[in-house]
Amino acid sequence: MLEVISTGTPHQIGLSHGSTASKEISRSIIFYQNLFAAKCHMDWETVKSFVLKYHPYLSSDWKDYVEEMEGVAKGAGVTYADILALNVRTEIAFGAFADGCTALSWRGGESSVLAQNWDWNTEQSENLISLKIKKENGLIIQMITEAGIIGKIGMNSNGVGCTLNALKAKGVSFTKLPCHLALRTVMESQSREAAIATLEKAGVASACHILVADVTGGTGLECSSEDVVQIPMNKEGIVTHTNHCIVPHVEGFVEEPDWLPDTRYRLRRINELLNAAKEEEPSVDVVDKMLCDEVEGEGASICRFEGKDRLATLFSIAMDLKNKRAKISVGRPAAPREKLVFNLA
């Protein structure tokens, strides 16, 4: 996997991201051009026109993100609208497609682990990058992301991490944080508590689940364009999520029921595995074994084989938030092509 290390001002960070990953960004744009045409019946010019509706809000309230995306575009030799489209890809879809993932946060003793398998179209696997950002204020952020997208799944040097589960529901706001920029905002935060406060104040522009955690444990945030609903840790210090809503939302919120038939099975299965490990101290190694689980039910396993729409597990990540380290398996974690380590201590 390509490693990108970016430092300096927001524009400088974006410029090095764009120039280093220009090939992957170009391929990622082509991937989403084809996907939006097939799933949303939108050509790329229509997509770019749509995403520019976010620019007034972002340029007013999140200028650093705009400057960074402009830098990515310049470095990659594409337009700002191309890069904005990648970063608001969830909002473009209006629930027409989504990725399927299994995520967990587990706190016990002095340990706090955050982990997930990220399942998406295998064609996009070659466009994943390891992005490390060193900001002028000293904060370090490290994530696995799709090239060109400035926020996804990872952690920071404060020991704050986030994961993402897709939810399929219509409704979008142009005056709230797009999903992937909301993830970046978590990784800009001093603590889980601070991240939650920021997202609840700003709101999230479309339906998704963001699991936020630090050394004190995790909180699930089921988001829609109308609300952000917290899912607290259970008595064992655990939060789990797959790809369906598990808490009530505002009146009028309509989720497409079980758009991935295996979502409820995967949630039951990860909870079974965590229950079986309840006498153990939470650790990256224990959780990593869970992410390798290949026991199938209702059409899929936690470690997903390639299936319908070429959906498969493209990487797994398990983060030790106390020690600020993470292990990443590239490809299906039961048979990884490559292993990476984040060390932000």
C-alpha positions as CSV (number, residue, x, y, z in Angstrom):
1,M,0.0,0.0,0.0
2,L,1.3,3.5,-0.9
3,E,2.3,5.5,2.2
4,V,1.8,9.2,2.0
5,I,3.4,11.5,4.6
6,S,2.2,15.1,4.5
7,T,3.3,18.0,6.7
8,G,2.8,21.8,7.0
9,T,-0.1,24.0,6.3
10,P,-3.4,22.6,5.1
11,H,-2.5,23.5,1.5
12,Q,1.0,21.9,1.8
13,I,-0.5,18.8,3.4
14,G,-3.0,18.5,0.5
15,L,-0.3,19.2,-2.2
16,S,1.9,16.4,-1.0
17,H,-1.0,14.0,-0.8
18,G,-2.1,14.9,-4.3
19,S,1.3,14.7,-5.9
20,T,2.4,11.5,-4.2
21,A,-0.9,9.7,-4.8
22,S,-1.8,11.2,-8.2
23,K,-2.0,7.9,-9.9
24,E,-4.3,6.4,-7.3
25,I,-6.4,9.6,-7.2
26,S,-6.9,9.5,-11.0
27,R,-8.0,5.9,-10.7
28,S,-10.3,6.6,-7.8
29,I,-12.0,9.4,-9.8
30,I,-12.6,6.9,-12.7
31,F,-14.0,4.3,-10.3
32,Y,-16.5,6.8,-8.8
33,Q,-17.4,8.2,-12.3
34,N,-18.4,4.7,-13.3
35,L,-20.1,3.9,-10.0
36,F,-22.2,7.1,-10.0
37,A,-23.2,6.6,-13.6
38,A,-24.3,3.0,-12.9
39,K,-26.0,3.4,-9.5
40,C,-27.1,7.0,-9.5
41,H,-27.5,7.8,-13.3
42,M,-25.3,10.8,-12.8
43,D,-22.5,11.7,-15.2
44,W,-19.3,13.3,-13.7
45,E,-20.2,16.9,-14.7
46,T,-23.5,16.5,-12.9
47,V,-21.7,15.1,-9.9
48,K,-19.3,18.0,-9.8
49,S,-22.1,20.5,-10.1
50,F,-23.9,18.8,-7.2
51,V,-20.9,18.7,-4.8
52,L,-20.2,22.4,-5.3
53,K,-23.4,23.0,-3.3
54,Y,-21.2,22.1,-0.2
55,H,-18.6,24.7,-1.0
56,P,-20.3,27.7,0.6
57,Y,-20.8,25.9,3.9
58,L,-17.3,24.4,3.9
59,S,-15.5,27.6,2.9
60,S,-17.3,29.4,5.7
61,D,-17.0,27.0,8.5
62,W,-14.2,24.5,7.6
63,K,-11.7,26.6,5.6
64,D,-8.7,24.3,6.4
65,Y,-10.5,21.4,4.8
66,V,-11.1,23.4,1.7
67,E,-7.5,24.5,1.5
68,E,-6.3,20.9,1.9
69,M,-8.7,19.6,-0.8
70,E,-7.5,22.5,-3.1
71,G,-3.9,21.3,-2.4
72,V,-4.8,17.7,-3.2
73,A,-6.4,18.8,-6.5
74,K,-3.3,20.9,-7.5
75,G,-0.9,18.1,-6.6
76,A,-2.9,15.5,-8.5
77,G,-3.5,17.8,-11.5
78,V,-7.3,17.6,-11.2
79,T,-10.0,20.1,-10.3
80,Y,-11.1,21.0,-6.8
81,A,-14.6,19.7,-7.7
82,D,-13.1,16.3,-8.6
83,I,-11.6,16.1,-5.1
84,L,-14.6,17.5,-3.4
85,A,-16.7,14.8,-5.1
86,L,-14.5,12.1,-3.6
87,N,-14.8,13.6,-0.2
88,V,-18.6,13.8,-0.4
89,R,-19.2,10.5,-2.2
90,T,-21.5,9.3,0.6
91,E,-23.8,12.3,0.1
92,I,-23.9,12.1,-3.7
93,A,-25.3,8.6,-3.5
94,F,-28.5,9.6,-1.5
95,G,-28.4,6.0,-0.2
96,A,-28.2,4.4,-3.7
97,F,-25.1,2.4,-2.6
98,A,-23.0,1.9,0.5
99,D,-20.2,-0.2,1.9
100,G,-20.7,-3.0,4.5
101,C,-18.4,-3.1,7.5
102,T,-18.2,-4.6,11.0
103,A,-16.9,-2.3,13.8
104,L,-16.2,-2.6,17.6
105,S,-14.9,-0.7,20.5
106,W,-13.9,-2.6,23.7
107,R,-12.7,-1.1,26.9
108,G,-11.6,-3.2,29.9
109,G,-9.0,-2.9,32.6
110,E,-6.6,-0.2,31.4
111,S,-7.1,-1.1,27.7
112,S,-9.2,0.4,25.0
113,V,-9.3,-1.1,21.5
114,L,-11.1,0.2,18.4
115,A,-11.3,-2.0,15.3
116,Q,-13.2,-2.7,12.1
117,N,-13.2,-4.6,8.8
118,W,-13.8,-2.3,5.9
119,D,-15.8,-4.0,3.1
120,W,-16.1,-2.3,-0.3
121,N,-15.8,-3.0,-4.0
122,T,-12.5,-4.9,-4.8
123,E,-11.8,-2.6,-7.7
124,Q,-11.1,0.2,-5.3
125,S,-8.5,-1.8,-3.3
126,E,-5.6,-0.6,-5.5
127,N,-6.5,3.0,-4.6
128,L,-6.3,2.7,-0.8
129,I,-3.4,4.6,0.8
130,S,-1.9,5.0,4.2
131,L,-2.0,8.7,4.9
132,K,0.0,10.3,7.7
133,I,-0.5,14.0,8.4
134,K,1.8,16.0,10.7
135,K,0.1,19.3,11.5
136,E,1.8,22.6,12.4
137,N,0.3,22.4,15.9
138,G,2.1,19.1,16.5
139,L,-0.9,16.8,16.1
140,I,-0.2,13.6,14.0
141,I,-3.1,11.9,12.2
142,Q,-2.8,8.5,10.5
143,M,-5.5,6.7,8.6
144,I,-6.3,4.3,5.8
145,T,-8.2,6.1,3.2
146,E,-9.2,6.1,-0.5
147,A,-6.7,8.3,-2.4
148,G,-7.9,11.9,-2.5
149,I,-10.2,11.6,0.6
150,I,-8.8,13.5,3.5
151,G,-10.7,11.7,6.3
152,K,-11.6,8.1,6.9
153,I,-10.6,5.3,9.3
154,G,-7.7,5.9,11.8
155,M,-6.4,7.7,14.9
156,N,-4.4,10.6,16.1
157,S,-1.5,11.2,18.5
158,N,-4.0,12.0,21.3
159,G,-5.2,8.4,21.1
160,V,-8.6,9.4,19.5
161,G,-9.8,7.0,16.8
162,C,-12.8,6.5,14.5
163,T,-14.4,3.9,12.3
164,L,-17.2,4.0,9.8
165,N,-20.3,1.9,9.0
166,A,-22.5,2.7,6.1
167,L,-26.2,3.2,6.6
168,K,-28.6,3.3,3.7
169,A,-31.2,6.0,4.0
170,K,-32.2,9.0,2.0
171,G,-31.8,12.6,3.1
172,V,-28.9,15.0,2.8
173,S,-28.0,18.4,4.2
174,F,-25.8,21.0,2.5
175,T,-25.1,22.8,5.8
176,K,-23.7,20.0,7.8
177,L,-20.4,18.0,7.7
178,P,-20.2,15.4,5.0
179,C,-19.5,12.0,6.4
180,H,-15.8,11.7,5.5
181,L,-15.0,15.2,6.7
182,A,-16.8,14.3,10.0
183,L,-14.4,11.4,10.3
184,R,-11.5,13.8,9.8
185,T,-12.9,16.1,12.5
186,V,-12.8,13.2,15.0
187,M,-9.1,12.7,14.2
188,E,-8.6,16.4,14.8
189,S,-9.9,16.1,18.4
190,Q,-8.3,16.1,21.8
191,S,-10.7,13.4,23.2
192,R,-13.7,11.3,22.5
193,E,-15.8,13.7,24.5
194,A,-14.5,16.7,22.4
195,A,-15.1,14.9,19.1
196,I,-18.7,14.0,20.0
197,A,-19.4,17.6,21.1
198,T,-18.1,18.9,17.7
199,L,-20.1,16.5,15.6
200,E,-23.3,17.1,17.6
201,K,-22.9,20.8,17.2
202,A,-22.0,20.7,13.4
203,G,-24.3,17.8,12.5
204,V,-23.5,15.2,9.8
205,A,-24.8,15.6,6.3
206,S,-26.0,12.0,5.6
207,A,-26.7,8.7,7.2
208,C,-23.7,6.8,8.6
209,H,-22.4,5.3,11.8
210,I,-19.2,6.8,13.3
211,L,-17.6,4.9,16.2
212,V,-15.5,7.3,18.3
213,A,-13.1,6.1,20.9
214,D,-10.1,7.0,23.1
215,V,-8.5,5.5,26.2
216,T,-11.8,6.1,28.2
217,G,-13.8,3.9,25.8
218,G,-16.1,4.3,22.8
219,T,-19.4,5.9,21.8
220,G,-21.3,5.0,18.6
221,L,-22.9,7.9,16.7
222,E,-25.7,6.9,14.4
223,C,-26.0,9.9,12.1
224,S,-28.6,11.1,9.7
225,S,-29.1,14.4,7.9
226,E,-31.5,15.3,10.8
227,D,-29.9,14.0,14.0
228,V,-26.9,12.4,15.7
229,V,-27.9,9.7,18.2
230,Q,-25.4,8.3,20.7
231,I,-24.9,4.6,21.4
232,P,-23.1,4.2,24.8
233,M,-20.9,1.4,25.9
234,N,-22.7,-1.6,27.5
235,K,-21.8,-2.8,31.0
236,E,-18.9,-4.8,29.5
237,G,-17.4,-1.6,27.9
238,I,-18.4,-2.6,24.4
239,V,-20.0,-0.9,21.4
240,T,-20.6,-2.9,18.2
241,H,-22.1,-1.9,14.8
242,T,-22.6,-3.2,11.3
243,N,-24.9,-1.7,8.7
244,H,-28.4,-1.1,10.1
245,C,-29.7,1.3,12.7
246,I,-30.0,0.0,16.2
247,V,-31.4,3.1,18.0
248,P,-34.5,5.3,17.2
249,H,-34.2,8.5,15.1
250,V,-36.3,11.5,14.5
251,E,-39.7,11.2,13.1
252,G,-39.6,10.9,9.3
253,F,-36.2,9.2,9.1
254,V,-36.6,6.1,6.8
255,E,-33.8,3.5,6.6
256,E,-33.9,1.0,3.7
257,P,-34.5,-2.2,5.6
258,D,-31.6,-4.7,5.7
259,W,-30.1,-3.6,2.3
260,L,-27.3,-6.0,3.2
261,P,-29.0,-9.2,4.3
262,D,-26.0,-10.2,6.4
263,T,-25.8,-7.1,8.6
264,R,-27.8,-8.5,11.5
265,Y,-25.9,-11.8,11.4
266,R,-22.5,-10.0,11.5
267,L,-23.7,-7.9,14.5
268,R,-24.8,-11.1,16.3
269,R,-21.5,-12.9,15.4
270,I,-19.2,-10.1,16.6
271,N,-21.1,-9.9,19.8
272,E,-20.8,-13.7,20.2
273,L,-17.0,-13.5,19.7
274,L,-16.7,-10.7,22.2
275,N,-18.8,-12.5,24.7
276,A,-16.6,-15.6,24.4
277,A,-13.5,-13.4,25.1
278,K,-15.0,-11.6,28.1
279,E,-12.5,-13.0,30.5
280,E,-9.6,-11.7,28.4
281,E,-8.0,-8.2,28.5
282,P,-9.0,-6.2,25.4
283,S,-6.0,-6.3,23.0
284,V,-5.2,-5.8,19.4
285,D,-4.2,-9.4,19.0
286,V,-7.5,-10.8,20.5
287,V,-9.6,-8.5,18.3
288,D,-7.5,-9.2,15.2
289,K,-8.6,-12.9,15.5
290,M,-12.2,-11.8,15.6
291,L,-11.8,-9.8,12.4
292,C,-10.5,-12.9,10.7
293,D,-13.7,-14.8,11.4
294,E,-14.9,-16.7,8.3
295,V,-18.0,-18.4,9.8
296,E,-20.8,-17.5,7.3
297,G,-24.4,-16.7,8.0
298,E,-27.1,-15.1,5.9
299,G,-24.7,-14.8,3.0
300,A,-21.5,-13.4,4.5
301,S,-18.9,-13.6,7.2
302,I,-17.2,-10.8,9.3
303,C,-14.1,-11.5,7.1
304,R,-16.1,-11.1,3.9
305,F,-15.3,-13.1,0.7
306,E,-15.9,-11.3,-2.6
307,G,-19.6,-11.5,-3.5
308,K,-22.4,-9.5,-4.9
309,D,-21.2,-6.2,-6.5
310,R,-17.6,-7.3,-5.9
311,L,-18.0,-6.5,-2.2
312,A,-15.3,-7.9,0.0
313,T,-13.2,-7.0,3.1
314,L,-10.4,-4.7,1.7
315,F,-8.6,-4.1,5.0
316,S,-8.9,-4.5,8.7
317,I,-7.6,-2.2,11.4
318,A,-7.2,-2.8,15.2
319,M,-6.2,0.2,17.3
320,D,-4.7,0.2,20.8
321,L,-5.7,3.7,21.9
322,K,-3.8,3.7,25.2
323,N,-0.5,3.0,23.5
324,K,-1.4,4.8,20.3
325,R,-0.6,1.9,18.0
326,A,-2.5,0.1,15.3
327,K,-2.2,-3.1,13.2
328,I,-3.6,-3.1,9.7
329,S,-4.1,-6.1,7.4
330,V,-4.4,-5.2,3.8
331,G,-6.8,-7.4,2.0
332,R,-9.0,-10.0,3.8
333,P,-7.5,-10.3,7.3
334,A,-7.7,-14.1,7.2
335,A,-5.3,-14.0,4.2
336,P,-3.7,-10.6,4.1
337,R,-1.5,-9.4,1.2
338,E,0.4,-7.0,3.5
339,K,0.6,-5.9,7.1
340,L,1.2,-2.4,8.4
341,V,1.7,-0.8,11.8
342,F,0.8,2.7,12.9
343,N,2.9,4.0,15.9
344,L,1.8,7.5,17.1
345,A,3.3,7.3,20.6
